[in-house]
Amino acid sequence: MDEDLSKMTRKELLAEVRTLRQAIREHRDCSGHDLCWHHPALWSLLPEKTDPVPVVPEWPAFMRGCIKYRQSLDEQAPDAPRSDEPYQE
């Protein structure tokens, strides 16, 4: 799956690492409502070009997952700032 790496020069590998690190930082630095989004731009950095269609849970199951995720933020980041800013479309 990652055979392309062995064909890259050191310079190409460094460029690839920089690109991936930047994408990871953008994803890491999401906050607020941006935490909830599908991230195909991040996945498009992989060499295999697929367009996977996600399995989307029905609304009740999806909302339970959102609540569980939000609860995990309370546990993992209890001192993170909070916001009551509404979602802007």
N, C-alpha and C positions, 0 to 999 in steps of 0.2 A: 504494500500500500504506500510506503514512503520511499520507494526506490529512487524517486527523483532526487532525493537528498544526496545520494552517493554520486550523482552526476554534476552537482553544483560545485562551483569554485568557492573558495573561502569568501571572496567578496560577495558572491550571490547568497551564500548562507547567512552572512552577516546582514545583508539587506532583508532577507526573509525573516530573520529573528527580530529585526527592528520593526518590520511591518506587523508581525504577530504581537509583539509587545505593545505596540500602539493600540491595536485592536483590543487587546486584553485590558489595557488601561481605560479605554473608552467604556468598555463594558463594566469594569470595576467601579468607575466613577459615576455610574448612573445613580440617581437618587430620586426620591419622590415618586411620581407616577411612572417614570421611565423604567423603574424596576420590573414592571409587569409586562414588558413588551417582548414579542417574538424577535429574534436577532439574526435574520438571514444574512445581513452584511458581514457579521462575524464569521458565520459558517462558510461564506463564499470564499474565504481566504484559504480553505483547504484545497489541495490539488485535485481531489476527485470532485467533478462537477455533477452534482445531482441536485434535484429539486424535490426534496422529500416533502410529502404532504403530511403534516402532523395529524395524529389522532387527537381530536378535540373532545374533551369530556363534555357531557351534557351540563347545562347550567348549574344545577344543584351540586354536582360533584366538583365542578370547576370552582365554584365559590367556596366550597369547603377547603379546597386546596389553597386558594388565595388567603383564606383566613389562617390556615395552618402556616403558610409562608410568613404572613405578617406576624403571627405569634412567635415564630422562630427568630424574627428580627428583634423582638423584645428580649428573648433569651440570649442571643448572640451579640447584640449591640444595645444593651440596656441604657447606655449613656449617650446614644446618638441623638442629635437634635430631632425634634418632632415638628411637623407642619400640619396645618389644617387647610392648606391651600387647595382649592378645588381643581379637579382635572379640567384642563383647557383643550378643546379639540382643535 
